[in-house]
């Protein structure tokens, strides 16, 4: 059973990737995290994040010319290691792709609470914030259920609106600022650990959605060309966009004033209010928040296709690989993804808010799932990098180009990923630290499931 082929082309795929990267997040959580850890060097952190992404993109670029499947990454691994290893990677991939769907309602509730208090001194009941956050998941379910073509149209409109609104404000800031310099592109004083943490919690997680379109392999036109080209185009565009916007924020104040930006929950909102006016700042805030709806849509669509593929491979119940006759969507996987995401979001919010209060509790919930998403995402990228080298050895590929593309670049990407995983885990505190045993328990269960399902 396969999904409907020739449904989306290069431009649609590129914007699906852009929307998964969440352009509006630079106006919200991402810019705050980068400034909090890297200070004035936040733009440099975004460049390093892009370089890290490109070292991993190489393996995707190579494998995409060989494998086109709804399973995405784990099917790349299967080409090198077989079904059992790939099955475990597939289960890790599924949780990594579910994580942003779980995070987004929590993040939206936190952002709205902080922003409305800071901008308008309005306190909104938590129940309303939670309900508004859950609308993102309802939107994901409704649109993704109706098929990938509608999802692509929504992504193109949303992505263009987010980039245009934020970029226009950033241009105004740069033109009006008296503090332009190249200092933001010099190494910060926080040291390697702090800087790598800045890359992980801000820039890398900002780019992390680029690879979601790999799961549209069965539905893309000429997938072995369009998918990899769309990924490269999306990353180049977003790297330039993120770096410029972050630069506009740190040069909006004198060097001594960057510390003040660190203390703000939403520094971009404050800077835009000062340079472009509160009305435009509020408009951009609304557009940025709306981008979370399309971001969840793309991540959800990818998770649904991973779930669909795992069911088709016999690792999950067979009903999850049903395809809607009219819309061509993985309908049963759509329903299940929606249900799991809603339950996990509500559970996270209930536990964290009860223990730590609204603002801290929601923030801890975000960081918990960001840790899960980032570590597992990096882990299955490492698996794909190693798989590419194994394929080269097994097929006896030779030459300088092969050495570079199938061995050196994957090794660099793997090394950087492992370093960032290390620095992201050593500094964790309770309750975010609980993400580590949670991931370990999940992977142990995944191994047991794969062994049982693929026995014999």
PEKA-V982609 format. One record per residue. RES is the residue in three letters. D_CENTER is the distance of its C-alpha to the mean C-alpha in Angstrom with 1 decimal. Layout:
# PEKA-V982609
<<RES | D_CENTER> <RES | D_CENTER>>
This chain:
# PEKA-V982609
<<UNK | 28.4> <UNK | 25.9> <UNK | 23.8> <UNK | 25.3> <UNK | 25.3> <UNK | 25.3> <UNK | 23.4> <UNK | 21.0> <UNK | 21.5> <UNK | 20.0> <UNK | 19.5> <UNK | 18.0> <UNK | 15.5> <UNK | 14.7> <UNK | 14.0> <UNK | 12.0> <UNK | 9.6> <UNK | 10.1> <UNK | 9.5> <UNK | 6.1> <UNK | 5.5> <UNK | 7.5> <UNK | 10.7> <UNK | 12.3> <UNK | 10.3> <UNK | 12.6> <UNK | 15.4> <UNK | 14.4> <UNK | 12.8> <UNK | 11.2> <UNK | 14.7> <UNK | 16.4> <UNK | 14.8> <UNK | 15.4> <UNK | 18.9> <UNK | 19.7> <UNK | 19.4> <UNK | 20.2> <UNK | 22.4> <UNK | 23.8> <UNK | 22.0> <UNK | 18.5> <UNK | 18.6> <UNK | 19.5> <UNK | 16.5> <UNK | 14.3> <UNK | 16.5> <UNK | 16.3> <UNK | 12.5> <UNK | 13.0> <UNK | 15.9> <UNK | 14.1> <UNK | 11.6> <UNK | 14.8> <UNK | 16.6> <UNK | 14.3> <UNK | 14.2> <UNK | 18.0> <UNK | 18.0> <UNK | 15.9> <UNK | 18.2> <UNK | 21.2> <UNK | 20.5> <UNK | 19.5> <UNK | 23.1> <UNK | 24.3> <UNK | 22.3> <UNK | 21.1> <UNK | 20.1> <UNK | 18.1> <UNK | 17.4> <UNK | 15.2> <UNK | 14.8> <UNK | 17.4> <UNK | 19.9> <UNK | 19.6> <UNK | 20.6> <UNK | 23.3> <UNK | 24.9> <UNK | 25.6> <UNK | 26.2> <UNK | 27.1> <UNK | 26.1> <UNK | 26.2> <UNK | 23.9> <UNK | 21.5> <UNK | 21.8> <UNK | 20.7> <UNK | 17.6> <UNK | 17.0> <UNK | 17.3> <UNK | 14.8> <UNK | 12.4> <UNK | 13.2> <UNK | 12.6> <UNK | 9.2> <UNK | 8.3> <UNK | 10.5> <UNK | 9.1> <UNK | 6.7> <UNK | 9.8> <UNK | 12.0> <UNK | 10.4> <UNK | 10.6> <UNK | 14.4> <UNK | 15.0> <UNK | 13.2> <UNK | 15.1> <UNK | 18.3> <UNK | 18.0> <UNK | 17.4> <UNK | 20.2> <UNK | 22.5> <UNK | 22.2> <UNK | 22.3> <UNK | 25.2> <UNK | 27.1> <UNK | 26.7> <UNK | 27.4> <UNK | 29.9> <UNK | 30.9> <UNK | 30.1> <UNK | 29.3> <UNK | 27.7> <UNK | 28.4> <UNK | 25.6> <UNK | 26.4> <UNK | 25.7> <UNK | 22.3> <UNK | 21.3> <UNK | 22.7> <UNK | 20.8> <UNK | 17.5> <UNK | 18.4> <UNK | 19.1> <UNK | 15.4> <UNK | 15.7> <UNK | 19.1> <UNK | 18.0> <UNK | 15.4> <UNK | 18.3> <UNK | 20.8> <UNK | 19.3> <UNK | 17.7> <UNK | 21.1> <UNK | 22.9> <UNK | 21.3> <UNK | 18.8> <UNK | 21.2> <UNK | 20.9> <UNK | 17.1> <UNK | 17.3> <UNK | 19.9> <UNK | 18.0> <UNK | 14.9> <UNK | 17.4> <UNK | 19.2> <UNK | 16.3> <UNK | 14.6> <UNK | 18.0> <UNK | 19.0> <UNK | 16.2> <UNK | 16.7> <UNK | 20.5> <UNK | 20.9> <UNK | 19.1> <UNK | 20.5> <UNK | 23.9> <UNK | 23.9> <UNK | 22.9> <UNK | 25.7> <UNK | 28.1> <UNK | 27.2> <UNK | 27.7> <UNK | 31.0> <UNK | 32.3> <UNK | 31.3> <UNK | 34.1> <UNK | 32.0> <UNK | 30.5> <UNK | 30.4> <UNK | 28.6> <UNK | 28.2> <UNK | 24.5> <UNK | 24.2> <UNK | 26.3> <UNK | 25.4> <UNK | 25.1> <UNK | 27.6> <UNK | 25.2> <UNK | 25.5> <UNK | 23.2> <UNK | 21.9> <UNK | 21.0> <UNK | 19.5> <UNK | 17.3> <UNK | 16.2> <UNK | 15.4> <UNK | 13.3> <UNK | 11.3> <UNK | 11.0> <UNK | 10.7> <UNK | 10.2> <UNK | 8.4> <UNK | 5.5> <UNK | 6.0> <UNK | 6.0> <UNK | 3.6> <UNK | 3.4> <UNK | 7.0> <UNK | 8.5> <UNK | 8.3> <UNK | 11.6> <UNK | 13.3> <UNK | 14.1> <UNK | 16.1> <UNK | 18.6> <UNK | 21.5> <UNK | 21.2> <UNK | 20.8> <UNK | 23.9> <UNK | 24.8> <UNK | 21.5> <UNK | 22.6> <UNK | 22.6> <UNK | 20.4> <UNK | 17.1> <UNK | 17.2> <UNK | 18.7> <UNK | 16.1> <UNK | 13.2> <UNK | 15.5> <UNK | 16.4> <UNK | 13.0> <UNK | 12.2> <UNK | 15.7> <UNK | 15.7> <UNK | 12.6> <UNK | 13.9> <UNK | 17.2> <UNK | 16.1> <UNK | 14.1> <UNK | 17.0> <UNK | 19.6> <UNK | 18.4> <UNK | 18.1> <UNK | 21.4> <UNK | 23.0> <UNK | 22.1> <UNK | 23.6> <UNK | 26.7> <UNK | 27.3> <UNK | 29.3> <UNK | 31.7> <UNK | 30.5> <UNK | 32.1> <UNK | 30.1> <UNK | 26.6> <UNK | 27.4> <UNK | 27.8> <UNK | 24.3> <UNK | 23.1> <UNK | 25.0> <UNK | 23.4> <UNK | 20.6> <UNK | 19.6> <UNK | 21.1> <UNK | 20.0> <UNK | 21.7> <UNK | 24.8> <UNK | 25.0> <UNK | 24.6> <UNK | 27.3> <UNK | 29.6> <UNK | 29.3> <UNK | 28.7> <UNK | 30.2> <UNK | 29.0> <UNK | 29.2> <UNK | 26.8> <UNK | 24.5> <UNK | 24.5> <UNK | 23.9> <UNK | 20.8> <UNK | 19.6> <UNK | 20.2> <UNK | 18.4> <UNK | 15.3> <UNK | 15.4> <UNK | 16.0> <UNK | 12.8> <UNK | 11.1> <UNK | 13.3> <UNK | 12.2> <UNK | 8.4> <UNK | 9.5> <UNK | 11.9> <UNK | 9.9> <UNK | 7.8> <UNK | 11.3> <UNK | 13.1> <UNK | 11.4> <UNK | 12.1> <UNK | 15.5> <UNK | 16.3> <UNK | 15.6> <UNK | 17.8> <UNK | 20.3> <UNK | 20.6> <UNK | 21.1> <UNK | 23.8> <UNK | 25.3> <UNK | 25.6> <UNK | 27.4> <UNK | 25.0> <UNK | 24.3> <UNK | 26.9> <UNK | 28.1> <UNK | 27.8> <UNK | 24.0> <UNK | 24.6> <UNK | 26.6> <UNK | 26.0> <UNK | 27.1> <UNK | 30.2> <UNK | 29.8> <UNK | 26.1> <UNK | 25.1> <UNK | 22.1> <UNK | 21.6> <UNK | 23.2> <UNK | 23.7> <UNK | 20.2> <UNK | 19.1> <UNK | 21.5> <UNK | 20.6> <UNK | 16.8> <UNK | 17.8> <UNK | 20.4> <UNK | 18.4> <UNK | 15.6> <UNK | 18.4> <UNK | 20.4> <UNK | 17.8> <UNK | 16.8> <UNK | 20.5> <UNK | 21.4> <UNK | 19.0> <UNK | 20.2> <UNK | 23.8> <UNK | 24.0> <UNK | 22.3> <UNK | 24.1> <UNK | 27.4> <UNK | 27.2> <UNK | 25.9> <UNK | 26.4> <UNK | 24.2> <UNK | 22.5> <UNK | 22.2> <UNK | 21.5> <UNK | 18.5> <UNK | 17.1> <UNK | 17.8> <UNK | 16.1> <UNK | 12.8> <UNK | 13.3> <UNK | 14.4> <UNK | 11.4> <UNK | 9.0> <UNK | 11.6> <UNK | 11.6> <UNK | 7.9> <UNK | 8.2> <UNK | 11.8> <UNK | 11.6> <UNK | 8.9> <UNK | 11.2> <UNK | 14.1> <UNK | 13.8> <UNK | 13.2> <UNK | 16.4> <UNK | 18.1> <UNK | 17.5> <UNK | 18.9> <UNK | 21.8> <UNK | 22.4> <UNK | 22.8> <UNK | 25.5> <UNK | 27.2> <UNK | 27.4> <UNK | 29.0> <UNK | 31.5> <UNK | 32.4> <UNK | 33.0> <UNK | 34.8> <UNK | 33.0> <UNK | 34.6> <UNK | 34.6> <UNK | 33.0> <UNK | 30.2> <UNK | 29.4> <UNK | 29.6> <UNK | 27.1> <UNK | 24.5> <UNK | 25.0> <UNK | 25.9> <UNK | 25.4> <UNK | 21.9> <UNK | 20.5> <UNK | 22.5> <UNK | 21.1> <UNK | 17.5> <UNK | 18.4> <UNK | 20.3> <UNK | 17.8> <UNK | 15.2> <UNK | 18.0> <UNK | 19.1> <UNK | 15.8> <UNK | 15.7> <UNK | 19.3> <UNK | 18.9> <UNK | 16.1> <UNK | 18.5> <UNK | 21.8> <UNK | 21.3> <UNK | 20.2> <UNK | 22.6> <UNK | 23.4> <UNK | 21.8> <UNK | 18.4> <UNK | 20.4> <UNK | 20.9> <UNK | 17.4> <UNK | 19.2> <UNK | 22.0> <UNK | 19.9> <UNK | 17.8> <UNK | 21.2> <UNK | 22.8> <UNK | 20.2> <UNK | 20.5> <UNK | 24.3> <UNK | 24.4> <UNK | 22.3> <UNK | 24.8> <UNK | 27.7> <UNK | 26.5> <UNK | 26.2> <UNK | 29.5> <UNK | 31.2> <UNK | 29.9> <UNK | 30.5> <UNK | 33.8> <UNK | 36.6>>
